[in-house]
Amino acid sequence: MADRLGFWFGKSAWIAWFLVVVLITTVILQLLTQYALNFWNRDFFDAIGRRDREELWTQALRFVPLAAASLTLMILQVWARMTTQITWREWLSNHLYDYWLKDDHYVRLRFAASDHQTPEYGIAAESS
């Protein structure tokens, strides 16, 4: 079982957990930003309804940091998600390579009943 959890508890576990923390943090901060945008939306349209030009400019200036925060958090969230996927795929590939090369497991592929001509298809057939 520990062998299957190597991504979360192995050598590179600190990267995986760091990325999880980044993802959770960005989701929470994005929720807070959206909450603030909802209040901004109310205040902005109230200023339009009152035809308060000064308040309208104030709300327009408040929008810039909120939009910048939302965009920055979204970019960070996409980066963290994609980096998590890439590092997990890298770990999984290396884990499978190590398994098939350890103790000559790949030799069993010759005896697998399969019509496939290339080894990677034989590995897929053997493991399913």
N, C-alpha and C positions, 0 to 999 in steps of 0.2 A: 504494500500500500504506500509506503514511504517513497518508493520508486516512482509512483504515479503522481505524487505531490511534489516532485522535485522542483517544479517551477516556482511553487509557493514557499518551499522550505529548503531548497538547495542552495548552491553557490550564488546564483543570481536572484535570490529571493528579495533582497533589499530593493532591487530595481522594480520588481513586480509590486511590492507593497507601497513603494513610493508613488508609483503611477496610480494605484488604487486611491491613495490619499489625495493625490492631485485631482483625480476624477470626482471624488466625493466633494472635495472643497469647491471645485468649480461649479458643480451642480448647486450646492447651497448658495454660493455667491451669485450665481445666475438667477436663482429664485428671489433672492433679496433685491437684485437689480430690477427684475421684472415687477416686484412689489413697489419699488420706488418709481418705476415708470408709470404704474397705474395711478399713483398719487400725482405725478407730474401731469398726466393726461387730464385728470380732473381739474387741476389748477390752471392748465393751459386753456381748456375750453371754457372754464369759468371766466377767465380774463377776456376771451373772445366775446362771451355773452355780455359782459359788462362794458365792452369796448374800451378796456383799460390798456392803452398803448404802452405805458411804462411797465405794467405787470406782464404784458405779452413779451416784451424784450427780456425781462427777467426770466421768464419761463423758457424762452428760446435759449438763453445762456445756460440754464440748468439742464437742458436737454443734451448739450454737447458732452459733458462728462458721463452722463448716464448711457448714452449711445456708445461712447468710446469704451466704457467698462463692459457693456454687453458684448461688443464686438471682440474685445480682447479675451474675455472669458470664453467665448465660443471658439476662438482660434486655439486657445490653450486646451480646451476640452477635446477638440478634434485631434490635436497633436498627441495628447495623452492616450486617447483611445487607439489611435493608429500605432503609436509606439508600443502600447501593450499588446496589440495584435501581432506586430512584427516580432517582438521579443518572445512571445509565447510560441509562435510558429518556428522561430529559430531553435528554441529549447526543445520543442517536440521533434523537429527534424533530427537534431543531434541525438536526442534520446533514442529515436528509432534506429538511427545509424549505429549507435553503440550497441543496441540490443541485437541487431542482425549480424554485426561483425564479431560480437563476443561469443566465444566458444564455438565458432564456426556455424552459427545458426543458418547462415545463407546456404550451406551445403544441402540442407533439407529441401531447398527449392527444386533441386533436380528430381526429387521423388514426388513432388506435388503433382497431382492429376490436374493438368491444365493445358489448354490449347494455346496459351500465350507464348510469344516468342521472346519477349524481353523480360528481364528479371523484375522490374518494378511492378509489372502486372502480375507476376507470380507472387510477389510479396503481398499485394492487395488480395489475391485469391486465397493465399495461405492464412492471412490474418482474419479473414471474414468467416 
